Amino acid sequence: MRPEAVSKGGCVAELARVQAEFPEVWRLQLRGLLWVVMVLGWTATGLAQERRVPLLIDTDLGSFLDDAFALALVVASPEVELRGVTTSGGDAETRAWMSCRLLSAVDRRDVPVAWGRPPQAEGKVEAQYQYRYHPAVLYGRMAKPVQDDACELMYRELKARPGEITLLVLGPQTNVARLLEKHPDARPWIKRIVVMGGALKVGQHGRPPVEPEWNIASDAAAAKTVLASGVPLAYVPLDLTHRHVLAPEQRDRLFAAQTMLTQQLQLLYQLAHEAEPALHDAVAAAVAMQLEGKQLEGKQLEDKELPLTRLEFSDEGLMTQQEGKPNAHVALRLADDKFADWLVERLAGFGKRTVLREPTNVAGLVDRGGLPRRVHVFEDYETDIERRWWLAGRVNRDNEVPPGSSRACKSVLTLDFDDRQGDHGSLYSAVIFNPVPGPPMGELTRLAFRYKLEGTD
């Protein structure tokens, strides 16, 4: 078939020519063959148009909010085929359970999640820990991490799709370095590694002097291993990411969507303490998609702002440009500065608006009464000594603590606790307290609380 006979019309014209030039016996066979070629051509074109970016994400979700926004962006992007999520950093197992909960909330239980085994970079999940210690997890209503170590999950997925998968690294590079060292045969299977990390001209807060960026500095040895691996690399440094934050107006617009995805982000925002979250990792996720040629509604990287250069890391994690053979691309600028608006629009448009069902098990007040005849235990529940006590509620930092108390909790978004207060199709605002172990005290166990209601009866 001639090159010009590619379109449907061209195929039909070519078929007519063959029919005129060949005997009947060949004409029938070639007619079938040409129509097969034509159908296969249409199919291949359709597959090429629908082809998505296979992506593996390695994240330290739970430290700051940008990891959650990055994972949400990937989930909400039809351009991406999410092949798996791995977690790094201290409390990597907790981070894996948090990832499972977010993915389960948006019906992505199919995505395997694994955590990196110790040793890992230092750091604990602090303010957002409650996202794991919740009935959604404790009652098995969500997917669970797989048994494999993070690098084994990466290895299995890469082996299944050699040369196709991009690794998006949003935290310390411990797991990726471990993969490269333990399975050197996997190196040619990685299409590209995109790293959110490093800084060329700015410090941690987007201003000079230059400082080692956290993701690199927390495991500088791993960063060096990845840089020397020979795998195609692209870095998204603070020089680009610090420019993009979620302003209050954008935050309110996002949370007003009230989808299951935006409610997960709203809950994590309530638990954390970032008034205007930086979007470092979300920018890196967008860059990973753009490097595959995906047109993200005007957010295409400018080619001149993605230079190929030679990078080196010091033992402290300081990123520098050096003379010599280039070893990495560095993303320095998006096409415009409206990334946060675009992100809000995409996240808010993913999924349906939730409708909260009326409560079905409304509790009434009980007279406090006196102490029972026998006291088994008396315990102070105004601490975090046992994280499973407080399953929903953020410790109040506004100094609104009642007289005689040492703590107070503000309500946060939560799923139903015991299948009696609502449904699992939405989140509602509440404080959930689970005093266990708690021996029975008379016929009816009673707990006394002081509470203040705003915006409700």
Secondary structure as UniProt FT lines:
FT   TURN            3..6
FT   HELIX           8..21
FT   HELIX           24..50
FT   STRAND          53..59
FT   TURN            61..62
FT   HELIX           66..75
FT   TURN            78..79
FT   STRAND          80..87
FT   TURN            90..91
FT   HELIX           92..105
FT   TURN            106..107
FT   TURN            109..110
FT   STRAND          113..115
FT   TURN            127..128
FT   HELIX           129..131
FT   HELIX           135..138
FT   TURN            139..140
FT   HELIX           150..160
FT   TURN            162..164
FT   STRAND          165..169
FT   HELIX           174..182
FT   HELIX           184..189
FT   STRAND          190..196
FT   TURN            204..205
FT   HELIX           214..217
FT   TURN            218..219
FT   HELIX           220..227
FT   STRAND          233..236
FT   HELIX           238..241
FT   TURN            242..243
FT   HELIX           248..255
FT   TURN            256..257
FT   HELIX           260..271
FT   HELIX           280..290
FT   TURN            291..293
FT   TURN            297..298
FT   HELIX           303..305
FT   STRAND          308..313
FT   TURN            315..316
FT   STRAND          319..322
FT   STRAND          328..330
FT   HELIX           339..348
FT   TURN            387..388
FT   STRAND          390..392
FT   STRAND          394..395
FT   TURN            403..404
FT   STRAND          409..410
FT   STRAND          412..414
FT   STRAND          428..430
FT   STRAND          432..433
//
